[in-house]
Amino acid sequence: MIHHKIILLEHRKDFKSIYGLNLTVYLGVKVLVAATVASALELLENNKTAYIFVAADGYSVDVGVKIQRYISKRNLKNPCFIVGKTKAHPGDVTIFESQMELKQILQIIAKKLRITSKSMTKKKVPQKYPLPLHFILPGWECCRSIYIKKGSEYIRILKKGEIITGEVLEKLAANEITTIFIESHYRLKFVNSFTFQISSKLNDTSLSYADRLETTAQAYQMVMEQARRLGITESTMELANNCISSVKKIISLTPNLKTLMENFTTNQNNYLYRHSMLIAYVGAHILKKVHWGGREHQRAFAFAAFFHDVMLTRDELAQFRSDDSVYSSFLSSKEKKLILQHALLASKLIAEIKSIPAEVAIIIKQHHGSKSGKSLSSFSKGLSVLSIVFMFAEEWAELAIVARENEERVNKQALLSKLHKKYRIPEFKRTLPELSLDF
């Protein structure tokens, strides 16, 4: 069987990985990636018989018509497939609408390449199937074990159910490992698991309360990992929206804070997730009771609770509560700087996303009481009222976690006393009585 090559024109990291893996595994082709039209044409010059796959929706200009004109001008016979809006002539290229399922697109391409299920079945594959490392993204879940090869031996580096982290990928790249391996008979399932099927699970209305907590915890980790390493891409934002909708569903199903705490199982017993969930819960109940709390305030708060610690890579970094405790820790100078500035860095990341309410970046920047977002214990005047609500909810969440660990009840009076002592700014003093609510 001829080993086909496809030039993939796509610059978005998440789509490049999804298209690249599916073309590699479903069609058995070698995928050459180009981010620009110029680099795609250069690859075409060096690979005369290659097919071309253009992801047109990722570009502000019509890259599809540019590729078609080049092919037509040079009288080339290379089949070209374009996904998305383009003015390219459909007689010269094959055009797919953006909403068409990828599986259907692959079936049509396979027919053009004369690749049949019979020929794919006959094709000999090794026991472990190779996948290019550059198509693997952080934040993806392993539906099967992942291996690397050393000599003739396969070494497992990730088990089923684990999340692929940026640290793992960086370590592999540093060791000049360019290929990972999976069990060949699971290769299609492995690739399918990367198309965010977890989103459909989050939207399943029959999902039990415990399963929803667990699935949301997994989705939370996936979103955080991708946001830190790649920025918030279209597919990451889609998963984040589904995740936040699931958080709201959990809040609506939870009768009280004690119930929520009791349902955190070992699998999602990480501080960052519990912390965000508890803040979302407390904040949602406060905003339902204050006279000025509307639906838009609740939406902004939910996003802020979800993303506020996005830049912190592990639980330990999220548990500092003062600048002095950071400076006196045994962390590296890089990690100390990250902790002190995580609010500022997260707000900058969120501010770039137009679909997220503008207030979210402000809440995140100010969520430790500093308008600069560069301190855990330097409190500013003129904080937004939602930021103050967030500070209150975060203190309550922290107290709830400590009380749970000590098998104690949350002491509301102790919390209020702590807040009065800690936040000596007029805005907080004026707002605190209104936030002192029972729920």
Order of alpha helices (4+ residues) and beta strands (2+ residues): beta-alpha-beta-alpha-beta-alpha-beta-beta-alpha-alpha-beta-beta-beta-alpha-beta-alpha-alpha-alpha-alpha-alpha-alpha-alpha-alpha-alpha-alpha-alpha-alpha-alpha
